Amino acid sequence: MKLTILIIQGADYLIGTIKEIPAVVTQGTSRQEVLKNIQDALQLYLEDMRAEEDFGNVVGVEELVFA
């Protein structure tokens, strides 16, 4: 799976977000820092999503691993 990372020039920092998951946002002083931080932010976002307890009437659970 490919994700599109958008890097936007802010007033003081570069802002990074994932186009397909706009809730994942981070910042950095360089492109490399934004790319590292966006991976950390995505990991935290996915961990938070896993921690959600009220999914309603779940009929199955499967894991998806991205290479």
N, C-alpha and C positions, 0 to 999 in steps of 0.2 A: 504494500500500500504506500502510495506517495502522498505526502502532505505538502501544502504550499505555505511557506513561511514568508510573511510580509514584514519588511523592515522599513520603518518610517522614521524620518528625521523629526525629533521632538525639539523643544526649546533647549534642553540641557543634555538629553540622552537620546540614543536610538531606541525606538519602541519596536518590539517584536510581537507578532501574533500569528496564529495559524488560521489561514483563510477558511478551512473546513471546520475548525473548532474555535470560533471567535472568543469564547470564554477564556481561552488560554492566552494570557498577555504577560509580557515581561519587558525589561529594559536592560541596557548596557551602554558602555562607553565606546565599544567597537563592535564591528560585525561579528567577529569571533565570539565575543562575550555574549552577544544576543543569541547566537546559535546554541551556545552551551546552556544559557539560562532558559531558552525555550524548551529544551529537552527536559530540564529539571521541572519547569512549570507543567509540562505535559504529564510527566510522571506523577506529580502531586495531584493534578486534576483527575487522572485516572484512578489513583488511590482513593481520592475523595468520593468518586462515583461508585466505587466498589463498597464503600462504607455505608452508603445509603441503605436504610433498612426497609422502607415501605415501597415495594415494587408492585404491590397489588397481588393478583392471583397468578403467581409464577407457575408455569407448567413444565419448565425445563431450564437447565443451566449448562452452558457450553463455554469453554475457554477458547479464545482466539489468540494465536501467537503470530506476531509479525516478524519476518526475517529481516 
